[in-house]
Amino acid sequence: MNNNENRAIRFDKVVAIYGDDASDTNQIDLLADAMHWSDHMGSDFHIALALACRHYINELNDEPQDERRLNP
């Protein structure tokens, strides 16, 4: 298993325990709550998101794969 698969599986575990809804709904709620948390903490969610996108692209370049498929 490569690092990107491990990252996807790690997030899948977080989404699964985040709420009682479907995974897609839990993912949306998690991201929305991250926005509220950022507001509360005085940080900029969109800057964090832009940096996360950079990390994601760099990680894809290290281990190319089809990220749309999660096979835990």
PyMOL commands that set and color helices and strands:
alter all, ss='L'
color gray80, all
select helices_A, chain A and resi 3-18+23-41+45-62
alter helices_A, ss='H'
color red, helices_A
deselect
rebuild
show_as cartoon
